[in-house]
Amino acid sequence: MSETSEVEVPPVDATTLPWWEATREHRLILQACHDCASLQHYPRALCIACGGTDLGWTDALGVGLVDSFSVVHRALPGFEAPYVVARVRLAEGPILLTNLVDADVEAWVCDAAVSVRWRDLTDGRALPVFGPLAADLASTARESAVI
């Protein structure tokens, strides 16, 4: 999904700038702690595992499993109802709150294997959304110890 749309998103700040810049290239990145090697999302000034401040960035595979979801039947600016809000646990471990796309809203189930798509914003940034992972890749993803 690469349609351009107007959705209200947080402003860019010093902590989130690298993440937002990566979304302009449709690249999903995660914050990585240099002290304890944990990964996190959303970007923060401190590591949520150890409290460290020596944080960097690493590319994410862009695949995961639906952890939980809800079908929303009330439209909001930038979202046509019904739409699906979900928690996706990435292969690397962190959870993203996102939208599920490219499938009927009634087709989604927990533990569905998904891959990242992008929803372009009018300012050049993009939001990661997730759609069904191809069946051959889904079985490989489920065999992975991290998913």
CNS distance restraints for C-alpha pairs under 8 A (distance, minus, plus):
assign (resid   1 and name CA) (resid 101 and name CA) 7.72 0.50 0.50
assign (resid   1 and name CA) (resid 102 and name CA) 7.70 0.50 0.50
assign (resid   1 and name CA) (resid 117 and name CA) 5.49 0.50 0.50
assign (resid   1 and name CA) (resid 118 and name CA) 5.43 0.50 0.50
assign (resid   1 and name CA) (resid 119 and name CA) 5.88 0.50 0.50
assign (resid   2 and name CA) (resid 117 and name CA) 7.32 0.50 0.50
assign (resid   2 and name CA) (resid 118 and name CA) 5.30 0.50 0.50
assign (resid   2 and name CA) (resid 119 and name CA) 4.94 0.50 0.50
assign (resid   2 and name CA) (resid 120 and name CA) 5.62 0.50 0.50
assign (resid   3 and name CA) (resid 119 and name CA) 5.76 0.50 0.50
assign (resid   3 and name CA) (resid 120 and name CA) 5.74 0.50 0.50
assign (resid   4 and name CA) (resid 119 and name CA) 6.43 0.50 0.50
assign (resid   4 and name CA) (resid 120 and name CA) 4.50 0.50 0.50
assign (resid   4 and name CA) (resid 121 and name CA) 5.17 0.50 0.50
assign (resid   4 and name CA) (resid 122 and name CA) 6.03 0.50 0.50
assign (resid   5 and name CA) (resid  78 and name CA) 6.37 0.50 0.50
assign (resid   5 and name CA) (resid 119 and name CA) 7.31 0.50 0.50
assign (resid   5 and name CA) (resid 120 and name CA) 6.36 0.50 0.50
assign (resid   5 and name CA) (resid 121 and name CA) 5.16 0.50 0.50
assign (resid   5 and name CA) (resid 122 and name CA) 6.08 0.50 0.50
assign (resid   6 and name CA) (resid  77 and name CA) 7.66 0.50 0.50
assign (resid   6 and name CA) (resid  78 and name CA) 5.50 0.50 0.50
assign (resid   6 and name CA) (resid 121 and name CA) 5.88 0.50 0.50
assign (resid   6 and name CA) (resid 122 and name CA) 6.05 0.50 0.50
assign (resid   7 and name CA) (resid  77 and name CA) 6.61 0.50 0.50
assign (resid   7 and name CA) (resid  78 and name CA) 4.94 0.50 0.50
assign (resid   7 and name CA) (resid  79 and name CA) 7.90 0.50 0.50
assign (resid   7 and name CA) (resid 121 and name CA) 7.00 0.50 0.50
assign (resid   8 and name CA) (resid  78 and name CA) 7.96 0.50 0.50
assign (resid  12 and name CA) (resid  16 and name CA) 5.87 0.50 0.50
assign (resid  12 and name CA) (resid  17 and name CA) 5.63 0.50 0.50
assign (resid  12 and name CA) (resid  20 and name CA) 7.14 0.50 0.50
assign (resid  13 and name CA) (resid  17 and name CA) 5.72 0.50 0.50
assign (resid  15 and name CA) (resid  43 and name CA) 6.42 0.50 0.50
assign (resid  15 and name CA) (resid  44 and name CA) 6.26 0.50 0.50
assign (resid  15 and name CA) (resid  45 and name CA) 6.21 0.50 0.50
assign (resid  16 and name CA) (resid  20 and name CA) 6.25 0.50 0.50
assign (resid  16 and name CA) (resid  43 and name CA) 5.76 0.50 0.50
assign (resid  16 and name CA) (resid  44 and name CA) 7.58 0.50 0.50
assign (resid  17 and name CA) (resid  21 and name CA) 6.03 0.50 0.50
assign (resid  18 and name CA) (resid  22 and name CA) 6.19 0.50 0.50
assign (resid  19 and name CA) (resid  23 and name CA) 6.45 0.50 0.50
assign (resid  19 and name CA) (resid  28 and name CA) 7.76 0.50 0.50
assign (resid  19 and name CA) (resid  29 and name CA) 6.41 0.50 0.50
assign (resid  19 and name CA) (resid  30 and name CA) 7.70 0.50 0.50
assign (resid  19 and name CA) (resid  43 and name CA) 7.47 0.50 0.50
assign (resid  20 and name CA) (resid  24 and name CA) 6.69 0.50 0.50
assign (resid  20 and name CA) (resid 125 and name CA) 6.29 0.50 0.50
assign (resid  20 and name CA) (resid 126 and name CA) 7.67 0.50 0.50
assign (resid  21 and name CA) (resid  25 and name CA) 7.20 0.50 0.50
assign (resid  21 and name CA) (resid 125 and name CA) 7.12 0.50 0.50
assign (resid  22 and name CA) (resid  26 and name CA) 6.40 0.50 0.50
assign (resid  22 and name CA) (resid  27 and name CA) 5.09 0.50 0.50
assign (resid  22 and name CA) (resid  28 and name CA) 6.64 0.50 0.50
assign (resid  22 and name CA) (resid  29 and name CA) 6.97 0.50 0.50
assign (resid  23 and name CA) (resid  27 and name CA) 5.32 0.50 0.50
assign (resid  23 and name CA) (resid  28 and name CA) 6.49 0.50 0.50
assign (resid  23 and name CA) (resid 125 and name CA) 5.68 0.50 0.50
assign (resid  23 and name CA) (resid 126 and name CA) 5.15 0.50 0.50
assign (resid  23 and name CA) (resid 127 and name CA) 6.89 0.50 0.50
assign (resid  23 and name CA) (resid 128 and name CA) 7.71 0.50 0.50
assign (resid  24 and name CA) (resid 124 and name CA) 5.90 0.50 0.50
assign (resid  24 and name CA) (resid 125 and name CA) 4.69 0.50 0.50
assign (resid  24 and name CA) (resid 126 and name CA) 5.89 0.50 0.50
assign (resid  26 and name CA) (resid 118 and name CA) 6.51 0.50 0.50
assign (resid  26 and name CA) (resid 126 and name CA) 6.96 0.50 0.50
assign (resid  26 and name CA) (resid 128 and name CA) 7.99 0.50 0.50
assign (resid  27 and name CA) (resid  59 and name CA) 7.32 0.50 0.50
assign (resid  28 and name CA) (resid  59 and name CA) 6.11 0.50 0.50
assign (resid  28 and name CA) (resid  60 and name CA) 5.56 0.50 0.50
assign (resid  28 and name CA) (resid  61 and name CA) 7.67 0.50 0.50
assign (resid  28 and name CA) (resid  62 and name CA) 6.43 0.50 0.50
assign (resid  28 and name CA) (resid 128 and name CA) 7.41 0.50 0.50
assign (resid  29 and name CA) (resid  57 and name CA) 6.35 0.50 0.50
assign (resid  29 and name CA) (resid  58 and name CA) 5.46 0.50 0.50
assign (resid  29 and name CA) (resid  59 and name CA) 4.38 0.50 0.50
assign (resid  29 and name CA) (resid  60 and name CA) 5.18 0.50 0.50
assign (resid  30 and name CA) (resid  39 and name CA) 6.30 0.50 0.50
assign (resid  30 and name CA) (resid  40 and name CA) 5.99 0.50 0.50
assign (resid  30 and name CA) (resid  41 and name CA) 5.93 0.50 0.50
assign (resid  30 and name CA) (resid  42 and name CA) 7.88 0.50 0.50
assign (resid  30 and name CA) (resid  43 and name CA) 7.67 0.50 0.50
assign (resid  30 and name CA) (resid  57 and name CA) 5.60 0.50 0.50
assign (resid  30 and name CA) (resid  58 and name CA) 5.45 0.50 0.50
assign (resid  30 and name CA) (resid  59 and name CA) 6.33 0.50 0.50
assign (resid  30 and name CA) (resid  60 and name CA) 6.29 0.50 0.50
assign (resid  31 and name CA) (resid  39 and name CA) 5.60 0.50 0.50
assign (resid  31 and name CA) (resid  40 and name CA) 5.26 0.50 0.50
assign (resid  31 and name CA) (resid  41 and name CA) 6.35 0.50 0.50
assign (resid  31 and name CA) (resid  42 and name CA) 7.80 0.50 0.50
assign (resid  31 and name CA) (resid  43 and name CA) 6.11 0.50 0.50
assign (resid  31 and name CA) (resid  55 and name CA) 6.53 0.50 0.50
assign (resid  31 and name CA) (resid  56 and name CA) 5.72 0.50 0.50
assign (resid  31 and name CA) (resid  57 and name CA) 4.61 0.50 0.50
assign (resid  31 and name CA) (resid  58 and name CA) 6.51 0.50 0.50
assign (resid  32 and name CA) (resid  37 and name CA) 6.22 0.50 0.50
assign (resid  32 and name CA) (resid  38 and name CA) 5.87 0.50 0.50
assign (resid  32 and name CA) (resid  39 and name CA) 4.58 0.50 0.50
assign (resid  32 and name CA) (resid  40 and name CA) 6.55 0.50 0.50
assign (resid  32 and name CA) (resid  55 and name CA) 5.53 0.50 0.50
assign (resid  32 and name CA) (resid  56 and name CA) 5.06 0.50 0.50
assign (resid  32 and name CA) (resid  57 and name CA) 5.24 0.50 0.50
assign (resid  32 and name CA) (resid  58 and name CA) 6.39 0.50 0.50
assign (resid  33 and name CA) (resid  37 and name CA) 4.94 0.50 0.50
assign (resid  33 and name CA) (resid  38 and name CA) 5.45 0.50 0.50
assign (resid  33 and name CA) (resid  39 and name CA) 6.44 0.50 0.50
assign (resid  33 and name CA) (resid  47 and name CA) 6.14 0.50 0.50
assign (resid  33 and name CA) (resid  52 and name CA) 7.04 0.50 0.50
assign (resid  33 and name CA) (resid  53 and name CA) 7.59 0.50 0.50
assign (resid  33 and name CA) (resid  54 and name CA) 6.09 0.50 0.50
assign (resid  33 and name CA) (resid  55 and name CA) 4.56 0.50 0.50
assign (resid  33 and name CA) (resid  56 and name CA) 6.34 0.50 0.50
assign (resid  34 and name CA) (resid  54 and name CA) 5.58 0.50 0.50
assign (resid  34 and name CA) (resid  55 and name CA) 5.76 0.50 0.50
assign (resid  34 and name CA) (resid  56 and name CA) 6.92 0.50 0.50
assign (resid  35 and name CA) (resid  50 and name CA) 7.83 0.50 0.50
assign (resid  35 and name CA) (resid  52 and name CA) 6.40 0.50 0.50
assign (resid  35 and name CA) (resid  54 and name CA) 6.61 0.50 0.50
assign (resid  36 and name CA) (resid  49 and name CA) 7.63 0.50 0.50
assign (resid  36 and name CA) (resid  50 and name CA) 6.75 0.50 0.50
assign (resid  38 and name CA) (resid  47 and name CA) 7.80 0.50 0.50
assign (resid  38 and name CA) (resid  49 and name CA) 6.80 0.50 0.50
assign (resid  39 and name CA) (resid  92 and name CA) 7.47 0.50 0.50
assign (resid  39 and name CA) (resid  93 and name CA) 7.41 0.50 0.50
assign (resid  39 and name CA) (resid  94 and name CA) 6.63 0.50 0.50
assign (resid  40 and name CA) (resid  47 and name CA) 7.58 0.50 0.50
assign (resid  40 and name CA) (resid  48 and name CA) 7.43 0.50 0.50
assign (resid  40 and name CA) (resid  94 and name CA) 5.48 0.50 0.50
assign (resid  41 and name CA) (resid  94 and name CA) 5.97 0.50 0.50
assign (resid  41 and name CA) (resid  95 and name CA) 6.83 0.50 0.50
assign (resid  41 and name CA) (resid  96 and name CA) 6.81 0.50 0.50
assign (resid  42 and name CA) (resid  96 and name CA) 7.59 0.50 0.50
assign (resid  45 and name CA) (resid  53 and name CA) 6.43 0.50 0.50
assign (resid  45 and name CA) (resid  55 and name CA) 7.91 0.50 0.50
assign (resid  46 and name CA) (resid  51 and name CA) 5.34 0.50 0.50
assign (resid  46 and name CA) (resid  52 and name CA) 5.62 0.50 0.50
assign (resid  46 and name CA) (resid  53 and name CA) 4.99 0.50 0.50
assign (resid  46 and name CA) (resid  55 and name CA) 7.64 0.50 0.50
assign (resid  47 and name CA) (resid  51 and name CA) 4.68 0.50 0.50
assign (resid  47 and name CA) (resid  52 and name CA) 5.11 0.50 0.50
assign (resid  47 and name CA) (resid  53 and name CA) 6.34 0.50 0.50
assign (resid  47 and name CA) (resid  55 and name CA) 7.28 0.50 0.50
assign (resid  60 and name CA) (resid  92 and name CA) 7.09 0.50 0.50
assign (resid  61 and name CA) (resid  91 and name CA) 7.10 0.50 0.50
assign (resid  61 and name CA) (resid  92 and name CA) 7.77 0.50 0.50
assign (resid  62 and name CA) (resid  90 and name CA) 6.99 0.50 0.50
assign (resid  62 and name CA) (resid  91 and name CA) 7.73 0.50 0.50
assign (resid  62 and name CA) (resid 115 and name CA) 5.56 0.50 0.50
assign (resid  62 and name CA) (resid 116 and name CA) 5.11 0.50 0.50
assign (resid  63 and name CA) (resid  90 and name CA) 5.80 0.50 0.50
assign (resid  63 and name CA) (resid  91 and name CA) 5.94 0.50 0.50
assign (resid  63 and name CA) (resid 113 and name CA) 7.34 0.50 0.50
assign (resid  63 and name CA) (resid 114 and name CA) 5.64 0.50 0.50
assign (resid  63 and name CA) (resid 115 and name CA) 4.31 0.50 0.50
assign (resid  63 and name CA) (resid 116 and name CA) 6.32 0.50 0.50
assign (resid  63 and name CA) (resid 133 and name CA) 7.75 0.50 0.50
assign (resid  63 and name CA) (resid 141 and name CA) 7.79 0.50 0.50
assign (resid  64 and name CA) (resid  88 and name CA) 6.15 0.50 0.50
assign (resid  64 and name CA) (resid  89 and name CA) 5.34 0.50 0.50
assign (resid  64 and name CA) (resid  90 and name CA) 4.08 0.50 0.50
assign (resid  64 and name CA) (resid  91 and name CA) 4.98 0.50 0.50
assign (resid  64 and name CA) (resid 113 and name CA) 5.83 0.50 0.50
assign (resid  64 and name CA) (resid 114 and name CA) 5.46 0.50 0.50
assign (resid  64 and name CA) (resid 115 and name CA) 6.49 0.50 0.50
assign (resid  64 and name CA) (resid 141 and name CA) 7.64 0.50 0.50
assign (resid  64 and name CA) (resid 147 and name CA) 6.37 0.50 0.50
assign (resid  65 and name CA) (resid  88 and name CA) 5.54 0.50 0.50
assign (resid  65 and name CA) (resid  89 and name CA) 5.40 0.50 0.50
assign (resid  65 and name CA) (resid  90 and name CA) 6.62 0.50 0.50
assign (resid  65 and name CA) (resid  91 and name CA) 7.74 0.50 0.50
assign (resid  65 and name CA) (resid 110 and name CA) 7.59 0.50 0.50
assign (resid  65 and name CA) (resid 111 and name CA) 5.07 0.50 0.50
assign (resid  65 and name CA) (resid 112 and name CA) 5.41 0.50 0.50
assign (resid  65 and name CA) (resid 113 and name CA) 4.60 0.50 0.50
assign (resid  65 and name CA) (resid 114 and name CA) 5.85 0.50 0.50
assign (resid  65 and name CA) (resid 147 and name CA) 6.84 0.50 0.50
assign (resid  66 and name CA) (resid  86 and name CA) 6.82 0.50 0.50
assign (resid  66 and name CA) (resid  87 and name CA) 6.05 0.50 0.50
assign (resid  66 and name CA) (resid  88 and name CA) 4.58 0.50 0.50
assign (resid  66 and name CA) (resid  89 and name CA) 6.40 0.50 0.50
assign (resid  66 and name CA) (resid 109 and name CA) 7.41 0.50 0.50
assign (resid  66 and name CA) (resid 110 and name CA) 5.18 0.50 0.50
assign (resid  66 and name CA) (resid 111 and name CA) 4.88 0.50 0.50
assign (resid  66 and name CA) (resid 112 and name CA) 5.31 0.50 0.50
assign (resid  66 and name CA) (resid 113 and name CA) 6.62 0.50 0.50
assign (resid  66 and name CA) (resid 114 and name CA) 7.11 0.50 0.50
assign (resid  67 and name CA) (resid  86 and name CA) 7.31 0.50 0.50
assign (resid  67 and name CA) (resid  87 and name CA) 5.28 0.50 0.50
assign (resid  67 and name CA) (resid  88 and name CA) 5.38 0.50 0.50
assign (resid  67 and name CA) (resid  89 and name CA) 6.03 0.50 0.50
assign (resid  67 and name CA) (resid 110 and name CA) 5.71 0.50 0.50
assign (resid  67 and name CA) (resid 111 and name CA) 6.08 0.50 0.50
assign (resid  68 and name CA) (resid  86 and name CA) 5.62 0.50 0.50
assign (resid  68 and name CA) (resid  87 and name CA) 5.25 0.50 0.50
assign (resid  68 and name CA) (resid  88 and name CA) 7.34 0.50 0.50
assign (resid  68 and name CA) (resid 110 and name CA) 5.80 0.50 0.50
assign (resid  69 and name CA) (resid  84 and name CA) 6.68 0.50 0.50
assign (resid  69 and name CA) (resid  85 and name CA) 5.57 0.50 0.50
assign (resid  69 and name CA) (resid  86 and name CA) 3.98 0.50 0.50
assign (resid  69 and name CA) (resid  87 and name CA) 6.20 0.50 0.50
assign (resid  69 and name CA) (resid 110 and name CA) 7.33 0.50 0.50
assign (resid  70 and name CA) (resid  84 and name CA) 5.68 0.50 0.50
assign (resid  70 and name CA) (resid  85 and name CA) 5.42 0.50 0.50
assign (resid  70 and name CA) (resid  86 and name CA) 6.35 0.50 0.50
assign (resid  71 and name CA) (resid  82 and name CA) 6.48 0.50 0.50
assign (resid  71 and name CA) (resid  83 and name CA) 5.69 0.50 0.50
assign (resid  71 and name CA) (resid  84 and name CA) 4.50 0.50 0.50
assign (resid  71 and name CA) (resid  85 and name CA) 6.45 0.50 0.50
assign (resid  71 and name CA) (resid 105 and name CA) 6.72 0.50 0.50
assign (resid  72 and name CA) (resid  81 and name CA) 6.53 0.50 0.50
assign (resid  72 and name CA) (resid  82 and name CA) 5.38 0.50 0.50
assign (resid  72 and name CA) (resid  83 and name CA) 5.35 0.50 0.50
assign (resid  72 and name CA) (resid  84 and name CA) 5.99 0.50 0.50
assign (resid  72 and name CA) (resid  85 and name CA) 7.16 0.50 0.50
assign (resid  73 and name CA) (resid  81 and name CA) 5.07 0.50 0.50
assign (resid  73 and name CA) (resid  82 and name CA) 4.51 0.50 0.50
assign (resid  73 and name CA) (resid  83 and name CA) 6.89 0.50 0.50
assign (resid  74 and name CA) (resid  81 and name CA) 5.57 0.50 0.50
assign (resid  74 and name CA) (resid  82 and name CA) 6.80 0.50 0.50
assign (resid  75 and name CA) (resid  79 and name CA) 5.74 0.50 0.50
assign (resid  75 and name CA) (resid  80 and name CA) 5.21 0.50 0.50
assign (resid  75 and name CA) (resid  81 and name CA) 4.73 0.50 0.50
assign (resid  75 and name CA) (resid  82 and name CA) 7.19 0.50 0.50
assign (resid  76 and name CA) (resid  80 and name CA) 6.94 0.50 0.50
assign (resid  76 and name CA) (resid  81 and name CA) 7.84 0.50 0.50
assign (resid  79 and name CA) (resid  83 and name CA) 7.15 0.50 0.50
assign (resid  82 and name CA) (resid 105 and name CA) 7.26 0.50 0.50
assign (resid  83 and name CA) (resid  99 and name CA) 7.43 0.50 0.50
assign (resid  83 and name CA) (resid 100 and name CA) 7.61 0.50 0.50
assign (resid  83 and name CA) (resid 101 and name CA) 7.99 0.50 0.50
assign (resid  83 and name CA) (resid 105 and name CA) 6.66 0.50 0.50
assign (resid  84 and name CA) (resid  99 and name CA) 5.46 0.50 0.50
assign (resid  84 and name CA) (resid 100 and name CA) 5.37 0.50 0.50
assign (resid  84 and name CA) (resid 101 and name CA) 7.46 0.50 0.50
assign (resid  84 and name CA) (resid 105 and name CA) 6.45 0.50 0.50
assign (resid  85 and name CA) (resid  97 and name CA) 7.23 0.50 0.50
assign (resid  85 and name CA) (resid  98 and name CA) 5.79 0.50 0.50
assign (resid  85 and name CA) (resid  99 and name CA) 4.64 0.50 0.50
assign (resid  85 and name CA) (resid 100 and name CA) 6.48 0.50 0.50
assign (resid  86 and name CA) (resid  97 and name CA) 5.73 0.50 0.50
assign (resid  86 and name CA) (resid  98 and name CA) 5.36 0.50 0.50
assign (resid  86 and name CA) (resid  99 and name CA) 5.71 0.50 0.50
assign (resid  86 and name CA) (resid 100 and name CA) 6.58 0.50 0.50
assign (resid  87 and name CA) (resid  95 and name CA) 6.25 0.50 0.50
assign (resid  87 and name CA) (resid  96 and name CA) 5.59 0.50 0.50
assign (resid  87 and name CA) (resid  97 and name CA) 4.64 0.50 0.50
assign (resid  87 and name CA) (resid  98 and name CA) 6.29 0.50 0.50
assign (resid  88 and name CA) (resid  95 and name CA) 5.42 0.50 0.50
assign (resid  88 and name CA) (resid  96 and name CA) 5.26 0.50 0.50
assign (resid  88 and name CA) (resid  97 and name CA) 6.50 0.50 0.50
assign (resid  88 and name CA) (resid  98 and name CA) 7.13 0.50 0.50
assign (resid  89 and name CA) (resid  93 and name CA) 5.99 0.50 0.50
assign (resid  89 and name CA) (resid  94 and name CA) 5.83 0.50 0.50
assign (resid  89 and name CA) (resid  95 and name CA) 4.33 0.50 0.50
assign (resid  89 and name CA) (resid  96 and name CA) 6.53 0.50 0.50
assign (resid  89 and name CA) (resid 147 and name CA) 7.48 0.50 0.50
assign (resid  90 and name CA) (resid  94 and name CA) 5.66 0.50 0.50
assign (resid  90 and name CA) (resid  95 and name CA) 6.02 0.50 0.50
assign (resid  90 and name CA) (resid  96 and name CA) 7.46 0.50 0.50
assign (resid  90 and name CA) (resid 147 and name CA) 6.97 0.50 0.50
assign (resid  91 and name CA) (resid 141 and name CA) 7.90 0.50 0.50
assign (resid  91 and name CA) (resid 146 and name CA) 5.41 0.50 0.50
assign (resid  91 and name CA) (resid 147 and name CA) 4.72 0.50 0.50
assign (resid  92 and name CA) (resid 146 and name CA) 6.30 0.50 0.50
assign (resid  92 and name CA) (resid 147 and name CA) 7.46 0.50 0.50
assign (resid  93 and name CA) (resid 146 and name CA) 6.79 0.50 0.50
assign (resid  93 and name CA) (resid 147 and name CA) 7.34 0.50 0.50
assign (resid  98 and name CA) (resid 128 and name CA) 6.97 0.50 0.50
assign (resid  98 and name CA) (resid 129 and name CA) 5.59 0.50 0.50
assign (resid  98 and name CA) (resid 130 and name CA) 7.27 0.50 0.50
assign (resid  99 and name CA) (resid 129 and name CA) 5.07 0.50 0.50
assign (resid  99 and name CA) (resid 130 and name CA) 6.31 0.50 0.50
assign (resid 100 and name CA) (resid 129 and name CA) 6.02 0.50 0.50
assign (resid 100 and name CA) (resid 130 and name CA) 4.94 0.50 0.50
assign (resid 100 and name CA) (resid 131 and name CA) 5.62 0.50 0.50
assign (resid 101 and name CA) (resid 129 and name CA) 6.89 0.50 0.50
assign (resid 101 and name CA) (resid 130 and name CA) 5.98 0.50 0.50
assign (resid 101 and name CA) (resid 131 and name CA) 4.94 0.50 0.50
assign (resid 101 and name CA) (resid 132 and name CA) 7.86 0.50 0.50
assign (resid 102 and name CA) (resid 131 and name CA) 5.43 0.50 0.50
assign (resid 102 and name CA) (resid 132 and name CA) 7.04 0.50 0.50
assign (resid 103 and name CA) (resid 107 and name CA) 6.55 0.50 0.50
assign (resid 103 and name CA) (resid 108 and name CA) 7.51 0.50 0.50
assign (resid 103 and name CA) (resid 131 and name CA) 7.08 0.50 0.50
assign (resid 103 and name CA) (resid 132 and name CA) 7.18 0.50 0.50
assign (resid 104 and name CA) (resid 108 and name CA) 7.38 0.50 0.50
assign (resid 108 and name CA) (resid 112 and name CA) 7.05 0.50 0.50
assign (resid 112 and name CA) (resid 132 and name CA) 7.38 0.50 0.50
assign (resid 113 and name CA) (resid 132 and name CA) 6.26 0.50 0.50
assign (resid 113 and name CA) (resid 133 and name CA) 5.46 0.50 0.50
assign (resid 113 and name CA) (resid 138 and name CA) 5.47 0.50 0.50
assign (resid 113 and name CA) (resid 141 and name CA) 7.34 0.50 0.50
assign (resid 113 and name CA) (resid 142 and name CA) 7.61 0.50 0.50
assign (resid 114 and name CA) (resid 130 and name CA) 5.83 0.50 0.50
assign (resid 114 and name CA) (resid 131 and name CA) 5.27 0.50 0.50
assign (resid 114 and name CA) (resid 132 and name CA) 4.54 0.50 0.50
assign (resid 114 and name CA) (resid 133 and name CA) 4.43 0.50 0.50
assign (resid 114 and name CA) (resid 138 and name CA) 7.64 0.50 0.50
assign (resid 115 and name CA) (resid 130 and name CA) 5.33 0.50 0.50
assign (resid 115 and name CA) (resid 131 and name CA) 5.62 0.50 0.50
assign (resid 115 and name CA) (resid 132 and name CA) 6.31 0.50 0.50
assign (resid 115 and name CA) (resid 133 and name CA) 5.29 0.50 0.50
assign (resid 116 and name CA) (resid 128 and name CA) 6.12 0.50 0.50
assign (resid 116 and name CA) (resid 129 and name CA) 5.72 0.50 0.50
assign (resid 116 and name CA) (resid 130 and name CA) 4.48 0.50 0.50
assign (resid 116 and name CA) (resid 131 and name CA) 6.49 0.50 0.50
assign (resid 117 and name CA) (resid 128 and name CA) 5.90 0.50 0.50
assign (resid 117 and name CA) (resid 129 and name CA) 5.16 0.50 0.50
assign (resid 117 and name CA) (resid 130 and name CA) 5.35 0.50 0.50
assign (resid 117 and name CA) (resid 131 and name CA) 6.61 0.50 0.50
assign (resid 118 and name CA) (resid 126 and name CA) 6.08 0.50 0.50
assign (resid 118 and name CA) (resid 127 and name CA) 5.66 0.50 0.50
assign (resid 118 and name CA) (resid 128 and name CA) 4.84 0.50 0.50
assign (resid 118 and name CA) (resid 129 and name CA) 5.66 0.50 0.50
assign (resid 118 and name CA) (resid 130 and name CA) 7.92 0.50 0.50
assign (resid 119 and name CA) (resid 126 and name CA) 5.33 0.50 0.50
assign (resid 119 and name CA) (resid 127 and name CA) 5.05 0.50 0.50
assign (resid 119 and name CA) (resid 128 and name CA) 6.42 0.50 0.50
assign (resid 119 and name CA) (resid 129 and name CA) 6.69 0.50 0.50
assign (resid 120 and name CA) (resid 124 and name CA) 6.73 0.50 0.50
assign (resid 120 and name CA) (resid 125 and name CA) 6.20 0.50 0.50
assign (resid 120 and name CA) (resid 126 and name CA) 4.21 0.50 0.50
assign (resid 120 and name CA) (resid 127 and name CA) 6.42 0.50 0.50
assign (resid 121 and name CA) (resid 125 and name CA) 5.38 0.50 0.50
assign (resid 121 and name CA) (resid 126 and name CA) 5.25 0.50 0.50
assign (resid 121 and name CA) (resid 127 and name CA) 7.38 0.50 0.50
assign (resid 133 and name CA) (resid 137 and name CA) 6.42 0.50 0.50
assign (resid 133 and name CA) (resid 138 and name CA) 5.66 0.50 0.50
assign (resid 134 and name CA) (resid 138 and name CA) 5.98 0.50 0.50
assign (resid 135 and name CA) (resid 139 and name CA) 6.45 0.50 0.50
assign (resid 136 and name CA) (resid 140 and name CA) 6.74 0.50 0.50
assign (resid 137 and name CA) (resid 141 and name CA) 6.06 0.50 0.50
assign (resid 138 and name CA) (resid 142 and name CA) 6.16 0.50 0.50
assign (resid 139 and name CA) (resid 143 and name CA) 6.40 0.50 0.50
assign (resid 140 and name CA) (resid 144 and name CA) 6.60 0.50 0.50
assign (resid 141 and name CA) (resid 147 and name CA) 6.63 0.50 0.50
assign (resid 142 and name CA) (resid 147 and name CA) 6.14 0.50 0.50
assign (resid 143 and name CA) (resid 147 and name CA) 7.76 0.50 0.50
